[in-house]
Amino acid sequence: MRQHGLLRPLLASELSDGRLGYLLLIAALLSPRPPALMILNEPETSLHPDLLPALAGLIATAAERAQVVVVSHSRPLLRATEAVAREISPELGAAVGTVALGKEFGRDAVRSVACDVTSEASVLAAFGSAVREFGGLDILVSNAGIASAAPLDETTLELWERNQRILSTGYFLVGREAFRLMKAQRVGGSIVVVASKNGLVASNQATAYCAAKAAEIQLSRNFALEGAPLGIRSNVVNPDAVLRGSKIWSGKWSEERAAANKISEQELEEFYRDRSMLKRSVYPEDIAEAAYFLAADHLSAKSTGNILNVDAGNLAAFTR
């Protein structure tokens, strides 16, 4: 065991049933010759929550070499495993995601498919799969995302085009195909575009990102304009500084935003919270609730072409 930077053997008094079981589990998952089938029964038992991501990494890596079945009641473990699996491959991540969401909401209500939003063929295939599985399309939440930062004079054409491909072209392809299906169905529908506060407010050293996010907002307005006679609504959710649970903030973007604001990465959450009018942090569930509100006819049937900022208050982002 590594403790305080040193390697040492564990004492017998330290080998509780939970710790011994966990060590055996690690040994099995790291085996260079794993069995063809591994069944893990509640591997999170007696495990500190901070270790769940590490366990998820071991499970997802082992799944590349063997069939791994995890029986667990831990939603955090399932979600962590899905996140790691998606880094290994979109297909593996989609498979784990289907199981995780199916356990929570019922397997007949959930399907997952890997989709490259920059590829028209991939988008068409994803919607085709959804229609075959569920018989049609009622709601689209467009939420593919990346982030980048660079001073204007150091923004390369490659960086600019990557933002445009994913955040502009990707949202166009996905929105257009959803619109086509909803139009053909003749029963209306709801499109929710998850954009960003940066689509309304310029951000220092983030030109490519801000421009692409502004394009998403304008796309939604056009969806709303052409969709109104068909009963198709389109609205925007604008998050700001959703640090927790976000892969965007776990990579280079976090370093770049800290540098642009002349603070450390550890100070980012406090910085964004204190910058807001309400002095509150914004979490993923806040964005999910906003998307649900705009998607649900019983809550927002008379709203289209609108923007809902979920940013704890930012005067510069006021739309009126």
C-alpha positions as CSV (number, residue, x, y, z in Angstrom):
1,M,0.0,0.0,0.0
2,R,1.2,3.5,-0.7
3,Q,0.9,5.7,2.4
4,H,2.4,9.1,2.9
5,G,4.6,8.5,-0.2
6,L,6.1,5.3,1.1
7,L,5.6,1.6,0.1
8,R,5.1,-0.7,3.0
9,P,3.4,-4.0,3.8
10,L,0.0,-3.9,5.5
11,L,-0.1,-5.1,9.1
12,A,-2.5,-8.0,9.8
13,S,-4.5,-5.6,12.1
14,E,-5.1,-3.4,9.1
15,L,-6.6,-6.1,6.9
16,S,-10.4,-5.6,7.5
17,D,-12.7,-7.7,5.4
18,G,-13.5,-4.7,3.2
19,R,-9.9,-3.8,2.6
20,L,-8.8,-7.4,1.9
21,G,-11.7,-7.8,-0.5
22,Y,-10.7,-4.6,-2.3
23,L,-7.1,-5.7,-2.6
24,L,-8.2,-9.0,-4.1
25,L,-10.5,-7.1,-6.5
26,I,-7.7,-4.9,-7.7
27,A,-5.4,-7.9,-8.2
28,A,-8.1,-9.5,-10.4
29,L,-8.8,-6.4,-12.4
30,L,-5.1,-5.8,-13.0
31,S,-4.3,-9.4,-14.0
32,P,-2.5,-9.6,-17.4
33,R,-4.5,-12.8,-18.1
34,P,-8.0,-12.1,-16.7
35,P,-10.8,-14.8,-17.0
36,A,-13.2,-14.4,-19.9
37,L,-16.0,-13.4,-17.6
38,M,-15.7,-11.5,-14.4
39,I,-18.7,-10.8,-12.1
40,L,-18.2,-8.2,-9.5
41,N,-20.8,-8.1,-6.8
42,E,-21.2,-4.7,-5.2
43,P,-17.4,-3.9,-5.4
44,E,-18.0,-0.5,-3.8
45,T,-18.8,-2.1,-0.4
46,S,-16.7,-0.7,2.4
47,L,-15.0,1.6,-0.1
48,H,-14.4,5.3,0.6
49,P,-16.4,7.4,-2.0
50,D,-13.1,9.2,-3.0
51,L,-11.9,5.9,-4.4
52,L,-14.8,5.2,-6.7
53,P,-13.2,7.0,-9.7
54,A,-10.1,4.8,-9.3
55,L,-12.2,1.7,-9.1
56,A,-14.2,2.8,-12.1
57,G,-11.0,3.2,-14.1
58,L,-9.9,-0.4,-13.2
59,I,-13.3,-1.8,-14.2
60,A,-13.4,0.0,-17.5
61,T,-9.8,-1.0,-18.4
62,A,-10.5,-4.6,-17.5
63,A,-13.5,-4.5,-19.8
64,E,-11.2,-4.1,-22.7
65,R,-9.7,-7.5,-22.1
66,A,-12.7,-9.5,-20.6
67,Q,-16.4,-9.4,-20.2
68,V,-17.1,-7.6,-16.9
69,V,-20.5,-7.8,-15.1
70,V,-20.9,-5.3,-12.2
71,V,-23.7,-5.8,-9.8
72,S,-23.9,-2.5,-7.9
73,H,-26.4,-0.2,-6.2
74,S,-23.9,2.7,-6.3
75,R,-25.0,5.3,-8.9
76,P,-21.7,7.3,-8.5
77,L,-19.8,4.1,-9.3
78,L,-21.9,3.5,-12.4
79,R,-21.5,7.1,-13.6
80,A,-17.8,7.1,-12.9
81,T,-17.4,3.9,-14.9
82,E,-19.3,5.3,-17.8
83,A,-17.1,8.4,-17.9
84,V,-13.9,6.4,-18.0
85,A,-15.4,4.0,-20.5
86,R,-16.2,6.9,-22.9
87,E,-12.6,7.9,-22.8
88,I,-11.6,4.4,-23.9
89,S,-14.1,4.3,-26.7
90,P,-17.5,5.9,-27.5
91,E,-19.0,2.5,-28.1
92,L,-17.9,1.1,-24.7
93,G,-19.1,4.3,-23.0
94,A,-22.5,4.0,-24.7
95,A,-22.8,0.4,-23.6
96,V,-22.0,1.3,-19.9
97,G,-24.3,4.3,-20.1
98,T,-27.2,2.2,-21.3
99,V,-26.8,-0.2,-18.3
100,A,-26.3,2.6,-15.8
101,L,-29.4,4.7,-16.9
102,G,-31.4,1.5,-17.5
103,K,-30.8,0.5,-13.9
104,E,-32.0,3.9,-12.7
105,F,-35.0,4.4,-15.0
106,G,-35.8,1.0,-16.4
107,R,-34.1,-0.7,-19.3
108,D,-37.0,-0.3,-21.7
109,A,-36.8,3.5,-21.4
110,V,-33.1,3.9,-22.2
111,R,-31.0,3.4,-25.3
112,S,-27.5,4.8,-26.1
113,V,-25.7,5.2,-29.4
114,A,-22.4,6.7,-30.2
115,C,-22.7,9.8,-32.5
116,D,-20.2,12.1,-34.1
117,V,-22.1,15.4,-34.4
118,T,-19.7,16.7,-37.0
119,S,-20.6,13.8,-39.4
120,E,-23.9,14.0,-41.3
121,A,-23.9,10.2,-41.8
122,S,-23.4,9.6,-38.1
123,V,-26.1,12.1,-37.1
124,L,-28.6,10.4,-39.5
125,A,-27.7,7.0,-38.2
126,A,-28.2,8.1,-34.6
127,F,-31.7,9.6,-35.3
128,G,-32.5,6.5,-37.3
129,S,-31.7,4.3,-34.3
130,A,-33.8,6.5,-32.0
131,V,-36.8,6.3,-34.4
132,R,-36.5,2.5,-34.8
133,E,-36.3,2.0,-31.0
134,F,-39.1,4.5,-29.9
135,G,-41.2,5.1,-33.0
136,G,-40.4,8.8,-33.3
137,L,-38.9,11.9,-31.8
138,D,-40.6,14.3,-29.3
139,I,-37.6,16.2,-27.7
140,L,-34.1,17.1,-28.7
141,V,-31.6,18.4,-26.1
142,S,-28.5,19.5,-28.1
143,N,-25.6,19.4,-25.7
144,A,-22.4,18.2,-27.4
145,G,-19.6,20.4,-26.1
146,I,-15.9,21.3,-26.1
147,A,-14.1,24.4,-24.8
148,S,-10.9,26.2,-25.8
149,A,-9.1,29.3,-25.0
150,A,-6.3,31.3,-26.7
151,P,-5.4,35.0,-27.2
152,L,-6.9,36.3,-30.4
153,D,-3.6,36.6,-32.2
154,E,-2.7,33.1,-31.2
155,T,-6.0,31.5,-32.2
156,T,-5.1,29.1,-35.0
157,L,-7.3,28.3,-37.9
158,E,-7.4,24.7,-36.7
159,L,-8.7,25.8,-33.3
160,W,-11.3,28.1,-34.9
161,E,-12.5,25.3,-37.2
162,R,-12.7,22.7,-34.4
163,N,-15.0,24.9,-32.4
164,Q,-17.1,25.6,-35.5
165,R,-17.3,22.0,-36.5
166,I,-18.6,20.7,-33.1
167,L,-20.4,23.7,-31.7
168,S,-21.9,25.3,-34.8
169,T,-22.0,22.7,-37.6
170,G,-22.7,19.9,-35.1
171,Y,-25.7,21.7,-33.6
172,F,-26.9,22.6,-37.1
173,L,-26.8,18.9,-38.3
174,V,-28.5,17.6,-35.1
175,G,-31.1,20.4,-35.0
176,R,-31.9,20.1,-38.7
177,E,-32.5,16.3,-38.5
178,A,-34.7,16.7,-35.4
179,F,-36.6,19.4,-37.2
180,R,-37.2,17.2,-40.2
181,L,-38.5,14.3,-38.1
182,M,-40.8,16.6,-36.0
183,K,-42.1,18.2,-39.2
184,A,-42.9,14.8,-40.8
185,Q,-44.6,13.6,-37.6
186,R,-47.0,16.6,-37.5
187,V,-47.3,16.6,-33.7
188,G,-44.9,19.4,-32.8
189,G,-41.9,18.9,-30.6
190,S,-39.4,20.7,-28.4
191,I,-35.7,21.5,-29.1
192,V,-33.5,22.7,-26.3
193,V,-30.1,24.1,-27.2
194,V,-27.5,24.1,-24.4
195,A,-25.3,27.0,-25.4
196,S,-23.4,29.3,-22.9
197,K,-23.3,32.6,-21.3
198,N,-20.4,33.2,-23.6
199,G,-22.8,33.2,-26.5
200,L,-24.1,36.5,-25.2
201,V,-21.0,38.0,-23.5
202,A,-17.5,38.1,-24.9
203,S,-14.9,36.3,-22.8
204,N,-11.2,37.2,-22.7
205,Q,-9.0,34.9,-24.8
206,A,-11.9,32.7,-25.9
207,T,-12.8,34.1,-29.4
208,A,-13.4,30.8,-31.2
209,Y,-15.5,29.4,-28.4
210,C,-17.7,32.5,-27.9
211,A,-18.3,32.9,-31.6
212,A,-19.5,29.3,-32.0
213,K,-21.7,29.6,-28.9
214,A,-23.3,32.7,-30.3
215,A,-24.1,30.7,-33.5
216,E,-25.9,28.1,-31.4
217,I,-28.2,30.8,-30.0
218,Q,-29.0,32.2,-33.4
219,L,-29.6,28.6,-34.7
220,S,-32.2,28.1,-32.0
221,R,-34.0,31.4,-33.0
222,N,-34.2,30.2,-36.5
223,F,-35.5,26.8,-35.4
224,A,-38.2,28.6,-33.4
225,L,-39.1,30.9,-36.3
226,E,-39.6,28.2,-38.8
227,G,-41.0,25.7,-36.3
228,A,-43.7,27.9,-34.9
229,P,-46.3,27.1,-37.6
230,L,-45.6,23.4,-37.0
231,G,-45.9,23.5,-33.2
232,I,-42.1,22.9,-32.9
233,R,-40.6,25.0,-30.1
234,S,-36.9,25.8,-29.7
235,N,-35.3,27.5,-26.7
236,V,-31.8,28.0,-25.2
237,V,-30.3,27.2,-21.9
238,N,-27.2,29.3,-21.1
239,P,-25.0,27.8,-18.4
240,D,-22.1,29.6,-16.9
241,A,-19.1,28.1,-15.0
242,V,-20.5,24.6,-14.3
243,L,-17.2,23.3,-12.8
244,R,-18.3,20.2,-10.9
245,G,-19.0,17.1,-12.9
246,S,-17.8,18.7,-16.2
247,K,-15.1,17.1,-18.3
248,I,-14.5,20.5,-19.9
249,W,-13.2,21.8,-16.6
250,S,-11.1,18.8,-15.9
251,G,-8.6,19.5,-18.7
252,K,-6.7,22.3,-20.3
253,W,-9.7,24.7,-20.3
254,S,-9.4,24.9,-16.5
255,E,-5.8,25.9,-16.8
256,E,-6.5,28.4,-19.5
257,R,-9.4,30.1,-17.7
258,A,-7.3,30.4,-14.5
259,A,-4.5,31.9,-16.4
260,A,-6.8,34.4,-18.2
261,N,-8.2,35.5,-14.9
262,K,-4.8,35.5,-13.2
263,I,-5.8,33.1,-10.5
264,S,-5.0,29.5,-9.6
265,E,-7.1,26.5,-10.7
266,Q,-8.1,25.9,-7.1
267,E,-9.6,29.4,-6.9
268,L,-11.8,29.0,-10.0
269,E,-15.0,27.8,-8.3
270,E,-14.8,30.6,-5.7
271,F,-13.9,33.1,-8.4
272,Y,-17.0,32.3,-10.5
273,R,-19.3,32.1,-7.5
274,D,-18.2,35.4,-6.2
275,R,-18.5,37.0,-9.6
276,S,-22.2,36.0,-9.8
277,M,-24.9,38.4,-8.5
278,L,-26.4,35.7,-6.3
279,K,-23.0,34.5,-5.1
280,R,-23.9,30.9,-5.8
281,S,-22.3,28.0,-7.7
282,V,-24.0,26.5,-10.7
283,Y,-24.2,22.7,-10.8
284,P,-25.1,20.1,-13.6
285,E,-28.5,19.4,-12.0
286,D,-29.4,23.1,-12.4
287,I,-28.8,22.9,-16.1
288,A,-30.8,19.6,-16.3
289,E,-33.8,21.2,-14.5
290,A,-33.7,24.2,-17.0
291,A,-33.6,21.8,-19.9
292,Y,-36.5,19.8,-18.5
293,F,-38.6,23.0,-18.0
294,L,-38.1,24.1,-21.6
295,A,-38.7,20.6,-23.0
296,A,-41.9,19.9,-21.1
297,D,-45.2,21.0,-22.7
298,H,-47.0,21.1,-19.3
299,L,-44.4,23.7,-18.1
300,S,-43.5,25.8,-21.1
301,A,-45.9,25.1,-24.0
302,K,-46.1,28.8,-24.8
303,S,-42.4,29.5,-24.8
304,T,-40.3,29.5,-27.9
305,G,-37.3,31.5,-29.2
306,N,-36.3,32.3,-25.6
307,I,-33.1,32.1,-23.6
308,L,-32.9,30.9,-20.0
309,N,-29.7,31.9,-18.3
310,V,-28.6,29.6,-15.5
311,D,-25.6,31.6,-14.2
312,A,-26.5,32.8,-10.7
313,G,-26.9,36.2,-12.2
314,N,-24.7,38.0,-14.7
315,L,-25.6,41.6,-15.6
316,A,-23.7,41.5,-18.9
317,A,-25.7,38.5,-19.9
318,F,-29.2,40.1,-19.4
319,T,-31.0,39.5,-22.7
320,R,-33.4,42.5,-22.3
